[in-house]
Amino acid sequence: MELEPEIIGDITEIEIIAVNTSIRELSRLREKYGGNCWRKLKGIAYLRVEDGSIMLAEVHWYECHGIGRRDLKIKQPLED
């Protein structure tokens, strides 16, 4: 199982990119975590990755009220 990167500071420039039935993985999210109102979001954050280095990257994740942020993925490393 892959470890999620650690977020250093706040996620900025947050945008909603999909809601409920627009999310392709909605059935997996509901089966694994429960919840009804899922959103897929993206933003920019500094991350500490597995080797201990810190990088700025675009990240995507799923979020549901009462469940929180799940399945954080690094989508695009950005230059400082």
Buried (B, 14 or more C-beta within 10 A) or exposed (E): EEEBBBBEEEBEEBEEEBEEEEBEBBEEBBEEBEBEEBBBBBBBBBBEBEEEEEBBBBBBBBBBEEBEBBBBBBEEEEEE
